[in-house]
Amino acid sequence: MTEHQLREQECRIARYRRLEREVTDPLAACLLHDIVEELEAELRKDRPEWNGPRN
């Protein structure tokens, strides 16, 4: 992945994390959590030093 694609992936993760916190449906929250985990795994594969979202 290019640096631009990696930053886009980080933004995608942040967006899904935000949605995960906001939803009230437990199934939706679970599905969003799974999406976040998959995106983070993909990001760690391409950027091993990545430790999570920047705050």
C-alpha atoms as a printed R data frame, in Angstrom:
   type eleno elety resid chain resno       x      y      z
1  ATOM     1    CA   MET     A     1   0.000  0.000  0.000
2  ATOM     2    CA   THR     A     2   1.126  3.527 -0.660
3  ATOM     3    CA   GLU     A     3   1.389  6.064  2.151
4  ATOM     4    CA   HIS     A     4  -1.816  7.708  0.897
5  ATOM     5    CA   GLN     A     5  -3.679  4.376  0.953
6  ATOM     6    CA   LEU     A     6  -2.414  3.683  4.473
7  ATOM     7    CA   ARG     A     7  -3.741  7.052  5.677
8  ATOM     8    CA   GLU     A     8  -7.082  6.339  3.985
9  ATOM     9    CA   GLN     A     9  -7.213  2.978  5.769
10 ATOM    10    CA   GLU     A    10  -6.590  4.716  9.106
11 ATOM    11    CA   CYS     A    11  -9.450  7.133  8.350
12 ATOM    12    CA   ARG     A    12 -11.731  4.225  7.452
13 ATOM    13    CA   ILE     A    13 -10.885  2.535 10.762
14 ATOM    14    CA   ALA     A    14 -11.613  5.721 12.705
15 ATOM    15    CA   ARG     A    15 -14.955  6.127 10.899
16 ATOM    16    CA   TYR     A    16 -16.037  2.554 11.695
17 ATOM    17    CA   ARG     A    17 -14.892  2.919 15.322
18 ATOM    18    CA   ARG     A    18 -17.041  6.035 15.640
19 ATOM    19    CA   LEU     A    19 -20.037  4.211 14.171
20 ATOM    20    CA   GLU     A    20 -19.415  1.285 16.505
21 ATOM    21    CA   ARG     A    21 -19.650  3.618 19.514
22 ATOM    22    CA   GLU     A    22 -22.810  5.307 18.234
23 ATOM    23    CA   VAL     A    23 -24.989  2.362 17.216
24 ATOM    24    CA   THR     A    24 -27.554  1.011 19.648
25 ATOM    25    CA   ASP     A    25 -28.222 -2.296 17.885
26 ATOM    26    CA   PRO     A    26 -25.989 -5.003 19.408
27 ATOM    27    CA   LEU     A    27 -25.750 -6.926 16.124
28 ATOM    28    CA   ALA     A    28 -24.676 -3.808 14.228
29 ATOM    29    CA   ALA     A    29 -22.071 -3.040 16.903
30 ATOM    30    CA   CYS     A    30 -20.714 -6.583 16.647
31 ATOM    31    CA   LEU     A    31 -20.510 -6.421 12.869
32 ATOM    32    CA   LEU     A    32 -18.787 -3.033 12.967
33 ATOM    33    CA   HIS     A    33 -16.322 -4.378 15.534
34 ATOM    34    CA   ASP     A    34 -15.490 -7.262 13.183
35 ATOM    35    CA   ILE     A    35 -14.960 -4.817 10.316
36 ATOM    36    CA   VAL     A    36 -12.606 -2.717 12.463
37 ATOM    37    CA   GLU     A    37 -10.606 -5.803 13.452
38 ATOM    38    CA   GLU     A    38 -10.240 -6.887  9.813
39 ATOM    39    CA   LEU     A    39  -9.172 -3.414  8.675
40 ATOM    40    CA   GLU     A    40  -6.655 -3.162 11.518
41 ATOM    41    CA   ALA     A    41  -5.224 -6.588 10.684
42 ATOM    42    CA   GLU     A    42  -4.793 -5.539  7.065
43 ATOM    43    CA   LEU     A    43  -3.136 -2.301  8.141
44 ATOM    44    CA   ARG     A    44  -0.757 -4.112 10.529
45 ATOM    45    CA   LYS     A    45   0.211 -6.427  7.681
46 ATOM    46    CA   ASP     A    46   1.217 -3.463  5.526
47 ATOM    47    CA   ARG     A    47   2.553 -1.315  8.367
48 ATOM    48    CA   PRO     A    48   3.845 -3.590 11.178
49 ATOM    49    CA   GLU     A    49   4.772 -0.656 13.422
50 ATOM    50    CA   TRP     A    50   1.145  0.566 13.474
51 ATOM    51    CA   ASN     A    51  -0.204  0.353 17.031
52 ATOM    52    CA   GLY     A    52  -3.665  1.808 16.682
53 ATOM    53    CA   PRO     A    53  -5.431  5.087 16.095
54 ATOM    54    CA   ARG     A    54  -3.644  8.348 16.732
55 ATOM    55    CA   ASN     A    55  -5.270 10.433 19.454
